[in-house]
């Protein structure tokens, strides 16, 4: 039976959100948490964007080192040969790619302004797929931007051409959140049946239906006989009204009425890491988790009404579909209210030793230079984030200073 796979795009689509961004260290921590959680793939960045180069290389090294144990790391590029060539020049070890091009008549007319026709779109994509395969890409997804406003006949033609050229998956992009659960089910079932390809669902929340559309689309794909891949972002952060929220998608697939009995979520997803990954991402983006966010919001398990409180005290299942423990909630949160020593871009050695000592990090056996080097990296990381590092970030730098150095290295205009 086909399954549902999760491809998280926080480090690609999430960071494209206007007014928001992440440091390369924060993006790396998200990849680590996604790996620990059991997510199939992270779309970890833009291999043609030069300020991403060292970050992408460092994370691929982390795969080789076994720091990232299970997750695949995929890059996003435009479906043109030039982007393929740039990708393998800057990030030669990359193995997984998604190639994207607009397919709707609206985009062909309004975006390309008459410079491209449907035939040009197919030709550019096919040439890019062949170029990526020739350069050693192990898996290739082809993205139809604005697929939900694309003529279905042309969409099938486009996907079949991608398959013939060597693509592994077809990404159906509801770029403007235009679909609803009924239309996307029908379309994606037809695509799966007509193309014989696994289908990715990339849904936005402009009409508030990103999660519902993702699940309905996945159902259509599986009913059409193919594996489904749902694109998510942590906390739903994404362009405009956001993308399908990772935690909400997991809950919908595994907890909604009768769904999991037929539609299986692939991999061993550790839902008990939900609270941790949601809270880190909220802190990294400086965007609070909405109080009513499914599973991880402050009110997700809060009860005030007399009838509700009475009912949940008698049996939590009266008013809760799932337990807070399943999402890694329930432990008290420690907040310093007295003296607090934190790391920053101007931290000295005494304060640094104090902070790391509280994390049970011993510098025994290290030279003073090695200790100073780690402190220097912590300072630079604070320069990038403009906020105190969390414990896991400090531990990462102490354990993998050479990887951290690469993440913190920027060389503007180095290729000019």
Secondary structure, DSSP 8 states (H G I E B T S, - for coil): --EEEEEE-TTTTGGGSTT----HHHHHHHHHHHHHHT-SEEEEE-TTSGGGHHHHHHHHHHHHHTSS-S-EEEEEEESSHHHHHHHHHH-TT--EEEEEEE-SHHHHHHTSTTS--HHHHHHHHHHHHHHHHHTT-SEEEEEEETGGGS-HHHHHHHHHHHHHHT-SEEEEEETTS---HHHHHHHHHHHHHHH--EEEEEEB-TTS-HHHHHHHHHHHHHHTTS-EEEEEBGGG--STT-B-BHHHHHHHHHHSTTTTTTSEE-S---GGGHHHHHHHHHHHHT----TT-TTTSTTTT---SHHHHHHHHH-GGGT-SS-GGGGT--S------S------TT--HHHHHHHHHHTT---TT--HHHHHHHHHHHHHHHHHHSS---HHHHHHHHH-HHHHHHHT---TTTT-
